[in-house]
Amino acid sequence: MTDNLFVITGGPGSGKTSLLLELEKLGYRCAPEVARQIIQEQVHAQGEALPWRDRRKYLELMLGGSVESYEKHASTGITFFDRGIPDCLAYARLIGLQNHDFIRSVCERYRYAVGVFLAPPWREIYTTDTERKQDSLRRSGPGICWARHTRNLATI
């Protein structure tokens, strides 16, 4: 476990990125959301690894990017993440991927600080954009996946 890596998780439009921007203003290191970066790169490259095209490829890139981000920040002091590796497990369940064993093993290997912050759905601020195309807030359960990996899940 790496006790200097904290995760802010939650569904789309719950204020995670806004909160991280405020933490950065206070001088904290923050790791951006890997999923949004992948979508931007795939759209630019006209790739298929997108949640509205090839969800399995998108998940593979998201898992790899999440591990890379973890490793990049593991020794940099206190860092807050816009989602973490167990969010990939939540997404795998959301898209109906039957075998989660590999993702679960990655979650066990790359452990964050014990406390995880869960941002609940916030309808008043939710908007769609070029990366976030869902037309409604999904309660896809990132908190459930996180609850299995930590005893301290705090709703913010």
CORJO-V98970 format. One record per helix or strand of 2 or more residues. SS is the DSSP state (alpha for helix, beta for strand). FROM is the first residue (numbers start at 1). TO is the last residue. If there is no record, write none. Layout:
[[SS:FROM:TO] [SS:FROM:TO]]
This chain:
[[beta:5:10] [alpha:16:25] [beta:29:31] [alpha:34:44] [alpha:55:73] [beta:79:82] [alpha:85:94] [alpha:101:109] [beta:115:119] [alpha:142:147] [beta:152:155]]
